[in-house]
């Protein structure tokens, strides 16, 4: 077995960090400033909606994007009780072809 030396220094990492260094892209002493976010609230609780109607297509389409997936609670802002009712209404509307299963 014969070892060949390369001008580039080989394929692995060497002991030194090189001219770029390991902390090149990092800024020292930087603190993240968090923006104030508006608290999400359940609009069904706010309006005191007792029943989410599956025939109300305009309301249901607000909770489904173009790809026809159902928005999760953390994005839609609904409470868990009303999120379950929204999911049930969307699934019923899909079965009756009021809302598409998939986007074309």
C-alpha positions as CSV (number, residue, x, y, z in Angstrom):
1,X,0.0,0.0,0.0
2,X,1.4,3.3,-1.1
3,X,0.2,6.6,0.5
4,X,-0.2,9.5,-1.7
5,X,-0.1,13.1,-0.4
6,X,-2.5,15.7,-1.8
7,X,-1.9,19.3,-2.2
8,X,-5.3,20.1,-0.8
9,X,-4.6,18.6,2.6
10,X,-6.9,15.6,2.5
11,X,-10.6,15.1,2.9
12,X,-11.0,15.3,6.7
13,X,-10.8,18.0,9.3
14,X,-7.4,19.0,10.6
15,X,-6.6,20.1,14.1
16,X,-6.7,23.8,13.4
17,X,-9.8,25.8,12.6
18,X,-8.2,27.3,9.6
19,X,-8.4,30.9,8.4
20,X,-12.1,31.1,8.6
21,X,-12.4,29.9,12.2
22,X,-15.3,28.2,13.9
23,X,-17.0,31.3,15.1
24,X,-17.1,33.2,11.8
25,X,-20.9,33.4,11.4
26,X,-21.7,33.9,15.1
27,X,-22.1,37.3,16.6
28,X,-21.0,37.7,20.2
29,X,-22.9,39.6,22.7
30,X,-26.1,39.6,20.6
31,X,-29.4,39.3,22.4
32,X,-32.6,38.4,20.7
33,X,-35.4,40.9,20.9
34,X,-38.8,39.3,21.1
35,X,-41.7,41.1,19.4
36,X,-44.9,41.4,21.2
37,X,-47.4,39.0,19.7
38,X,-51.2,39.4,19.9
39,X,-52.7,36.6,21.9
40,X,-54.8,34.3,19.8
41,X,-58.3,33.7,20.9
42,X,-61.1,31.4,19.9
43,X,-63.6,33.4,17.8
44,X,-66.3,30.8,18.4
45,X,-66.0,31.3,22.2
46,X,-66.0,35.1,21.7
47,X,-69.2,35.0,19.5
48,X,-70.7,32.2,21.7
49,X,-71.4,29.9,18.8
50,X,-73.2,26.8,20.0
51,X,-73.1,24.8,16.7
52,X,-70.6,24.9,13.8
53,X,-72.7,24.1,10.7
54,X,-71.0,22.0,8.1
55,X,-73.2,23.6,5.4
56,X,-71.5,27.0,6.1
57,X,-68.8,26.6,3.4
58,X,-67.4,30.2,3.8
59,X,-66.7,29.5,7.5
60,X,-65.2,26.1,6.9
61,X,-62.9,27.3,4.1
62,X,-61.4,29.8,6.6
63,X,-59.9,26.8,8.4
64,X,-58.5,25.1,5.3
65,X,-55.7,26.4,3.1
66,X,-55.3,25.9,-0.6
67,X,-54.0,22.4,-0.1
68,X,-57.2,21.5,1.8
69,X,-55.5,20.5,5.0
70,X,-57.1,21.5,8.3
71,X,-55.3,24.2,10.2
72,X,-54.0,23.1,13.6
73,X,-55.1,24.9,16.8
74,X,-51.8,26.8,17.2
75,X,-52.3,28.5,13.8
76,X,-56.1,28.9,13.8
77,X,-56.3,30.1,17.4
78,X,-59.4,28.1,18.3
79,X,-59.8,26.3,21.6
80,X,-59.7,22.5,21.7
81,X,-63.5,22.1,22.1
82,X,-64.2,24.2,19.0
83,X,-61.3,22.8,17.1
84,X,-62.9,19.3,17.4
85,X,-66.2,20.7,16.2
86,X,-64.5,22.5,13.2
87,X,-62.7,19.2,12.2
88,X,-66.0,17.3,12.4
89,X,-67.8,20.0,10.3
90,X,-65.0,19.9,7.7
91,X,-65.1,16.2,7.4
92,X,-68.8,16.2,7.0
93,X,-68.6,18.9,4.3
94,X,-66.0,16.8,2.5
95,X,-68.2,13.8,2.4
96,X,-71.1,15.8,0.9
97,X,-68.6,17.4,-1.6
98,X,-69.1,20.9,-0.3
99,X,-65.4,21.2,0.3
100,X,-62.8,19.4,-1.7
101,X,-60.6,16.6,-0.2
102,X,-57.6,17.8,-2.3
103,X,-56.8,20.9,-4.2
104,X,-56.6,20.4,-8.0
